[in-house]
Each structure stands twice: as structure tokens, then as C-alpha cells.
Amino acid sequence: MEATLLRKRMAIAMLAALMSGAGAIAAAQNTVTRIPLPNSNFPISEGVWVGETLYLSGMLDSSVAKSTPGDTETQTVHTLDAIKKALEEQHLSMGDVVLMHVYLAGDPAQGGKMDFAGFMKGYTQYFGTNDQPNKPARSAMQVAALALPGALVEIEVTAVSGHRNQARAHLGK
């Protein structure tokens, strides 16, 4: 009889633990806000807020699809300008970026190798400057190709905000 009572108490404790875990998961899901791609029905979000953290999807230089692609430095600058604009729309800045992943396609002008020096010329205009001294943790790698023909640079960032409530109010959610 004592063993049966002990099993019942253990089952109740396990059920309570499971229920509290489900509550934590539900609470976390309530803090997720998805930002649609502007003027697009492409099936990804431009970014996703999770609590105080914004994850922006990889961005490319949009002028690549419209004209002759520029070199790696030019594409880096245009891509970082697009990221800066997306961050500002969420009431963030480049100084809020804490993590960056950079994908560099081989540049035909560089014998098919990534132009890391060209990337760095563009990158250092935005990070580690007198105006914006913050530097994110970063990975940069060469990939076989990017989704947009002619694109040499794709960058995704993660930014963290201490003023998340202002950004969420801006979204109306």
C-alpha cells in the first residue's frame, strides 16, 4: 500500500512538472513576432523577434538582380545598408548586432576565390568605427554559390535590444 501511494505521488509530481514546462513553452511562443518580407509573398520572414532578440534573414544586394553586379566591396556596402534599414525599422542600430554570418561566393575576378579583403573594406565602414565602435561575433565563409545569380555576398545578423517593448509597440503587436 505504501508503494502504491509513493507511485501516485511520483506520478502527480511528474504531471505537475510536465504542465509547468508546457506553460513555459507557451509563454515563449507568445514572445515570438514574425516580420514579413516587404512587398513579397516569398515564404520566409524578413526577421523574427524572440524576446529581446531579432534574427534577420540573410540579405543580398538587391541591385544585383536589376543591373550589372558590383564587386564584393560594393555588394557588402549595399547589403549592410539594407540590414541597417531593416534594423532601423525595428528601432535598432548596427550597434545592436551581436552575431553575423557572412556567405561569400567565389568572385570570377578573383579566380573563383572569395574576396575577403573586399568584404572587409565594406564591413569596416559599419563596425569598429568611431561612430559605431561595437563589433559583433562573426563567421565568414566561402560558399559554392548564392541563390541570386551574380550575388557575391549574403549576410544574416542577430541583434539584441534592451528597448524591445518600443519595437513591439511599433509593430502593433
N, C-alpha and C positions, 0 to 999 in steps of 0.2 A: 504494500500500500504506500509506503514511504517513497519507493522508487517511482510509482505512478505519479505521485504528487510532484516529485522533482522533475519528471519529464514534462508535466503540464506547465510548470513554472518556466522551464527552459524554452518550451515552445512559445509561451507568451512573450518572453524576453526577446526571442528571435523575431517574432512577428512585429514587436514594437520597434526593433532596430531596422527591420526592412521598411516599415512605414515611415520612419523618420528619414531614411535615405531617399525614399520616393519624394518626400516633401522637399528635401534639398535639391533634388534634380528638377522638380517643378519650379522651384524658386530660381534656379539658374537659368532655366529656359525662359522665364519671364524677363530676364535681363538681356536677351538677345534681340537686336534690332537689325534688320537687313536693309541695305541701301540699294535700290535698284539702279541698274545702268541707265544713265540719262538717254532718252530718245532711242531706246533699244528694247527688243524683246528677246535678246540673246539670253540663254538660260543660266546666267551667273549673276551674282550681286557685284556691284562696284566695290562694296565693302560690307563688313559685318561688325557691329558693335557687340562685344560680350563684356558686360560690366563697364569698366573704365578703359577697356582696350578696343582699339579699332584695327581690324585686319583689312587692308586694301588688297584687292585682286591685282595680279600683275598688270602693269600698264606698258604700252608701247608708244612710240612717237606716231601720232595719228597722221602726220603729214606723209608718212611712208606710203600709205595707200593712195594718196592723191597726187604725188609728184615723184620726182627722182629722189630716192633715199639719200640722206646725208651720211656723213661718216659717223663713226662711233661717238665721237665727242658731241657732235650736233644732235644725234638721236638721244644721247644721255641728257643733254640740257632740255630738249623738248619733253622728254619723258618725265624728268624731275619737275618741270614746270606744271605738267598735268597732275602729278602727285601733289604738288604744293597747292594747286587749285582745289583738288578733291579734299585735302586736309582742311583748307580754309573754309570750305562749305560745311565742314563738321566742327568749326570753331577750334581747329588745331593748327599747329605750325610744323615746319620741318624740325624744329627743336623738340617736338614731342615724339619723333620717330625713335624707336628703341631697337628695332631689328629690320634689316634689309637683306633681301635675297636678290642677287643680280644674275641674270642669264644673258650671256654674250654669245652671239653666233659668230662663226668664223667669218672674217672680213675678206672678200676676194682681193682687196687692195693690200692685204697683209699676208698673202699666200695661204688663205684659209684659216689663219690663226686669229684668235680673239685679239682685239686691240685694247688691251688693258690700260695702256698709257692714255689712249684717247678717252676711255671711260673715266679715268682718274682726273683728267683735265676738266671734264664736265662735273663730276662728283664734288670736287674741291671748291666749286663755286657756291655750293649749298651747305656743306658740312665742314666744321672746323675753321670757320671764318671768324673775323672779329664780330660781325653782326650776328652770327649764328654758330657759337662755338661747340654745341652739342654734336657728338658723333655716335651713330648707332653701332650696335654689334652688326657685323655684315659678313655675308658669304658672297663670293663672285665665282662663277664657273662658266666654262665654255660648254655650249650645247651644240648638237648637230645642226639644228635649225629652230627657228621660231615660227609660230603659226601664221604670221603675216609675212608673205614673201618680201624680201628686201630689208626686213627688220633685223637690226644687229643687236638691239638692247631691249630687254624686258625687265622691269623692276617691280617687286612687290614689297610692301612695307607693313610693319606693325607699329602703331603709335599708341601711347598711353596718355590719358588725360586726367588731371585732377579736377577738372571742371566739367565732368561728363553730364551733369544734370542740365547745364546750359545747352549742350549739343542735343540732348534728347528733347528738350523743350522746342528747339529749332525744328526738329523732325515732326513735332506734333504728336509724339507717342509717349 
